[in-house]
Amino acid sequence: MQNKIIILDFGSQYTQLIARRVREHNVYCEIHPYHHVPELDETVKGVILSGSPSSVRDENAPIPQLSHIIGKLPVLGVCYGAQYLAQSYGGVVEASDSREYGRANLEFVDNKSKLFLEIEDSSQVWMSHGDTIMQLPDGFEIIASTKDVRVAGYHVAEKNIYGIQFHPEVYHTIQGTQILYNFLIDICGCIQDWSPASFVESTIDSLKSQLGNDKVVLGLSGGVDSSVAAILLHRAIGNNLTCIFVDQGLLRKNEYENVLESYKHMGLNVIGVNAKDLFLGELKGVSDPETKRKIIGRLFIEVFDAEAKKIKDVKWLAQGTIYPDVIESVSVNGPSVTIKSHHNVGGLPEKMNLKVVEPLRLLFKDEVRRVGHEMKISPTILGRHPFPGPGLAIRILGDITPEKVTLLQEVDHIFIEGLKFNGLYDKVWQAGAMLLPVQSVGVMGDERTYESVVALRAVQSTDGMTADWVHLPYEFLSRISNEIINKVRGVNRVVYDISSKPPATIEWE
């Protein structure tokens, strides 16, 4: 039976990163909010307490119930987790004279702790806290310090507790991966058996058992998540899976035809629905971004529902929900979105009265790609950039017309194909073009023009929560700009978006 690590989330921005680092060691883990600590069984080998934006000194500080864990399993407290454990056993935590944020170097005690095996002296770590542990309880032993933080790490031998004031999961802690390895493997005794191959095998077996001979319908988007979910289901139930791909008229140039063609070679049973006229007709004259989204979401549900009803005896709706969506739905701040709304499938389970199956609900985005690679899904599909569910509707600022859609499709096509031709596509997480609701003066030949402005956007990210703009070569941007202006009638100015998220967002609407 596969072993696992439980991560208790106190609201830290880094909690998902802890889980990703644990998974990188081929150890399965689950994130649970601090106030919903799961019951333990023989598969749980250890517990990690995350950081938090809260202070342990706050009146409403998050307090977990750990009585069934402490002394029974190894525990690693990170930042807030370390401070909470120290204070709960009688230690003293106070506000730092100055916020301790940034790089620091570890100094170990004479007998190096098991947690720091193979860690070099003066190894760089990353601090991010406003409180500091001033005094440890009896039985707590300091195992590491920094120049400014006396208790940078501690160990409680009697209870098998470890606490560290820094963040091992972030890039700036140079040997953080080794520290987590030491906790997972040497201290908790985890077996490194979490892999794409093991996931595929166990998930297919689980789907066979869960679905039996039932029929399942899945909304394909052409993206990574829905494609990988479709192949997993197809391997489990074969032709009992029907996939529906809706063209709402707001896809990229030739994407509807290209996606349908790519799925032909995968053995999937795919129904393509051309609903361009319906969507564009109802969007006519609509400028408000939220109204656009609601119209598209409603129409998608209506079209999908109508097609699904043509299939007899469907009992399940499959969704490409991934782990960040699940975590968000049970966050420490309370429930938010429990059904994935990306790609406009929100609301379908209620309307169609179907049970929901989510084969990817335990995976992060990069793990979805690894699973897809394991199943030999085309690199073209696995490497596809994320694309917003409402499509070009939220990249056309202002009202939508068929002419604007065609114009933006041409601009976007030149940009994306240019990235691919120049070997830049795989170095970018997401890219696209925006049609702005302004016109600018230009000169073409001997004539003065007054035409549209388009903005190009390319960002690098891991999960879309934060993103940095990509420093594309000036020569490339110059060539693409010239090509767009020369080939796309109606555009006389191209700009490049150099905003990062936050404070900006990836999309403009």
N, C-alpha and C positions, 0 to 999 in steps of 0.2 A: 504494500500500500504506500502511495507516494507521501513523503514527508513534506511539511510546510512550516513557514514562519508566519506569525500573526503580527501585523503592524497596526498599532493603535494611533489613530489620527487625532491630534489636538488642534487641527486647523492650519498647520504649516503649509506654506507654498511649496515646500520641498518634499512633502509626504509621498507624492507619486514618484518622485525621483528616487527616494529610498527603495520603493518597490521595484523600480526598473533596475536599480543596481543589484538588488538581491536576485532578480530573475536572470541577470547577466551571468551570475554564477551557476546557472542551471538549477536553481533552488526555487520551488514554487512558494509564493507568498500571497497573502490576502490583506487588504486594508479594511479596517473596521473603525467606525467612530468610537471615541473613547468611552461614550456612554452606552455603547452596545457591545460590550466585551463578550465574545462567543464562548460557549462551553468548549472545554478542551477534550481532545481524544488522543489516542496514541500516535496520531500522525503529526501533531503539533510538537515541534522541537525547540522553539524559542519564541520570545516576544520582543519587539522593538517599540519603544515609545518615541513618537515624533517630537519635533519642535512645535512651537506655537507662537502666534502673535500676542497671546496673553502673557501676563506675568503671574507667577505662582503667588504673588502677594496681593493680587486682585481679590476683591470680595467674591466675585463670581468666577473665579479661576476654574478651568475644567479639572474635575477630580474623577479619576477612574476607580472602579472597584477591582482590585488586584489580589484579593485574599486567596483566590483559587489558583493564582499564578506564582506569587512570590514564594521562593523556597522550593518550588516544584519544577520550574523550568528556568533556564538562563534568561536574563532580562538585560537589554541594552537600552539605556535612556540617553536620548540625543537632545542636547540643549535644554529646552523646557522639560523634557522627560527626565533628564539628569537632575535638574533643580527640584522637580516635584518629588522624586524619590528621596533626595537628601533632606528636604524640608519635612516630608511626611514621617521621617524617622527621628526628627528632633534637630536637624541641622538648621543653619541660619542662612537665608538668602536675602540679599539686600540689593538696592539699586546701585549700579556702578557709578563711580564718580563721572565717568564719561562713557558713552555708548561704545561697546567693544565690537567693532565691525571691521572685517577685512582679514588680511593675511597675518599669521603668527607662526612661530616655530616651536615645536614640541620639545620639551626637555624631560627625559625619563628618570625615574628613580633607579637606584642601583640594580635591583632585581627586576628586570623588564617584565611587564605583565604579559600573559598569554595573548591578550588583545592586541599587543603591539609587536608580536613576533615578526621578524623580517622588515620591520619599519626602521628606517635610518634615523640616527640622532639628528635633531634640528629639522625634521621633516616638516614641510609647510602644511598648515591646516587653515581652514576658513572659519572665522568667528562671526556670529551675527546675533548679539544679545544685548539687552539693556540691564539685566540683572546679573549678579555673580554670587557664587557660593562662598560665603565668608567663613563658615565653620561646618565641618562634617560631623555627623553623629558618631557615637561610639561604634567601633567595628568597621567603619568606613576607612579605607586606606587610599591615600593619594598615589596614583601611578604615573601621572604626567602633569607638567606645569608648562606655562609659557612665561615670557618676560613680564607680562602684565596680569596674567590669570594664574593664581596659585593652584586652584583646583580645576585643571583642564581635563583631568580624567581620574576616576576613582574605581575601586573594586571592593565589593563586600563578599569575602570568601564564604562566609557562613550561609549566605542566601543566593550565591551565584549571580550577583547583580554587578553590572558594569555601567558607569555613567561617564559621558564625555560632553564637554561644554561646546565643542566645535561640531561642524557638519561633515561627516565622512562621505556623504552622498554627492557633494558638489564637486565640480571640476577643479576648483582651486585648492581642494585638499589633495595634495599630490598623490599620496598613497592611501587615499580613502578606500579604494577598491580592495586593497590588501587587508585593511582593518576590518572591513565587512566580511571578507573571506575568513579571517581568523575567528570572528564571532560565529559565523554560520557553520563552518566546517570543523574547526578545532574545538570550539567551546560547545556548540549545540549538537555537533555530530551529524549534521545533515548529509544526505547522500545527493550528489549532483545528478539527478535523474529527470529534471524538467527540461524538455527539449522540444523543438517543433515536431520531430518524429513521434515522440511519446504523446504529444498533444493530439496529433492527427489520429493516431491509433485509438486512444482512449475516447476521443470525441465521437468518432464514427461508431464505435461500439455503443456509446451512450445514446446517440441519436437513433440507432437501430432499435434499442430497447424502449426509448421514449416514444417514438413515432409509430413503430410497428408497420402496419400496412396502410396508415393514414395518408391522405393527400395534403400537400403543403404548397402554398403560394408565396412567392418572394418577389419584391420589387427591386429590379436591377437598376443600377444607376450608371454602370460602366466603370465605377470606381473600385478601389482595392477591397474595401470591406465587404460590399455586397457580392463581389466576384468570388472572394475566398469563401464566404458563407455558402454561396451557391454550390461550389465544388465539393465542400464538405458534405452538404446535404445530398448532393447527387450521388456521392460515393456510398452514402448510407441507405438511401431509399430509391435511387435510380429515377425512373420516369414518373414516380409519384410526386416529384417536384416539378412545378410549373413556374417559370420566371416571366415576369411582365416588365417590359421596358417601354416607358412612355416618353414620346418626344413632344415636349410642350412648346416647341418652336424657339427655345431660348438656349439650346445647346451650342457647342462650338461648331464651326464649319465642318460639315460632312460627318459629325460625330455620331449621329443616329445610324447612318449606314455603316460606318466603320466599326462601331461597337457590335451591331448585329452580326457583321461578318466575322469579327473576332470570336464571338461565342459559338459560331457554327462549328469551329474546330475543337470545341471543348465538350461536345456531346450533350450540351444542355438543351432542354426543351424551353425555348424562348419565344414569347409572343411579343411582337413589336406593335405599338399603337401610335399612329400619327394623329396627334391632337393639336397640331399647330394653330389651326384656324380658331378652335375653341378658346385656347388660352389667350392668343393675341387679341381676339375679339373682345374678351372680357377685361383685358388690361388697357384697352384703348382709352386714352385720356387720363389715366391714373398716374399720379406723380409721387404720392406719399409712399416711402419705402415699406412701412409696416402694412399698409393696405395692399401693396403688391404681393407681399409674402402671404397674406391671408387669402387673397384670391387664388394664388398658385397652389397653396396648400389645400384649399377646399376643392378646387377643380381636380387636383391630382387624386384625392380621395374618391371623388365621384367617378373619374375615369377608371381608376384601378378597381374599384368596387364593381363597376359594370362588367369589366373584363373577367374578374375573378368569379362572378356569378355564372359565367358561361361554362365554368369547370365544375363538374358534378362532385359532390361529397367532399369538398375541401374542409378540413378541420383545423388547420394550423396556418398562421401567418409567420413567416420567417423574417427576421430583421438582422441587420448587420451591426447591432449594438456592440460597442467595444468597452473595455474595462473603465476608461475615464468617464464614460456616460453612467455606468453603474455606480462608480464612486460618488459622482456628483449627486445622484439620486438619494444617497444616504449620507450626505456630508454632515459635518459637525454643526453646520448652520441650519440643518433641517432639510426635509425633502424638497427637491426642486423638480427636475424633469425625470419622470420615471419611465416614460416611453420615448425612445429616440425620435426626435423630430427632424433630424438631418435627412436630406433627400425627400422631405415632404411625406414621410410615412406616419407622422404623429396623428392620432385620431383614428387610424384604421382599425386597430383591434376592437375599439368600442363600437364602431359603426358596423363592422362585419361579424361581430360576435364570434371571433375566432380565438383559439388559444395561441399564445406567442411562444416561439422557439428562437433562441438567440445563441447560436453555436460559438460566437466569438466573444461572449460577454466576459471572459476571463483574460483577454489579451489586450496588451497595449498595441499602438499602431505599428511600431517596428516589429513586434512579434507577429502581427497579422501578415506582414510581408514575408517574414521567415517561414511561417506556416505555408504561405502560398508558394514560396520557392521549393519547400519540401514536397509539395504536391505537383511541382513542375508546371505551374501556371505561367503563362507567357510573361517575360520581363516587361513587355510593353504595357500590360495591364498592371503589374505589380509596381512599376515605376511611375504610373500615371499621377500627375499632380492632383491634390484635392481640388474639387470644383464645387461651388456653392449649390445647394439644393434648388434655390430659385433661379439658378443659371444666370444668364446675362441680364436678367431683369434688374438685379441689384448692381450691375456694372454699367447700366445706362441710367445716368442720373436725370431725373425728370420723367416725363411721359414716354411711353414705349410705342414705337411704330414699326411695321415690318421693314421700312427703309433704314431705320436706326439699327435694327438687329442685324441686317445684312452688312451695313457699314462696319459695325463693331466685330462681326464674325471675320471679315476680311482683315481688319487690323490685328485682331487676336491671332489669326492664322499666321500672318507674316512674323509676328513676334515669337510665337511658340516654335514654329518651324525653324526660325533663325537660331533660337536657343539650341535646338536639337542638332542642326547642321554644324554649329560651332562648338559642340561638345560641352555646352553649358547647362543643358536641361536637367541632368542628374545632379548638378551642383546647386540647384534651386529647389526649395520645398514647394513653393507655389508661385505661379506667375500668371499674369493676365493683363488685359487692357480695360480702361474705363473711358466711357464717352461722356464728356463733361457738358453741362447745360449752358455753355458759353460759346461764342464765336469770336474769332480774332481776325485782325487785318493781316493780309499776306500779299505777296507779289508772285505771280506765276507768269513767266514770259514777260510780256509788256502790260499785262492786265493786273489790276488790283482785285484781290479776292477777299471775301468775308465768309469764312468757313469754320468748320468744327475743330475743337481741340480734343486730343486723346491723351490720356496719361497711362504710361506703362508702369507696372508694379511687379517686383520680384522680391521674394522674402525667403529667408532661411529660418527654419524652426524645427522643433522636435515633435510637438504635439499641437501647435496652433495657439497655445495659451499665451506665449510670448513669441515675438518674431523680430528679426533685424533685417533691414533692407540689404540687398545683395549688391556689392560693389562690382557691377558688370563693367567690362572694359569699355572705355570711352569710344574706342574704334568700333566696337560692336554696336553700341547705342547710336553712333553717328550713321552707320550703314543702315540699321533698321529704321531709323527716323526718315532717312532719305527714301528708302523703299516704300514705306507707308505713304508718305506724302506724294510720291510719284505714281503709285499704283492704286490708291484708294481715293476715288473721286469724292470730294466733300470734306477732306481733311487737309489743313494747311499748317498745323502746328502739333508737335509731339513733345510732351514733357515726361520726366522720369520722377517717380515718387520716392523720396529718400526719407520717409517717416518710418519709425520703428513702432512696434506694439509692445507695451503701451508707450506713449499716450494715444497713438493712432490705432486703428484696427486694420486687419488685413484687407477686408473689403471696404468700399467707400460708402455703402449703404447697409 
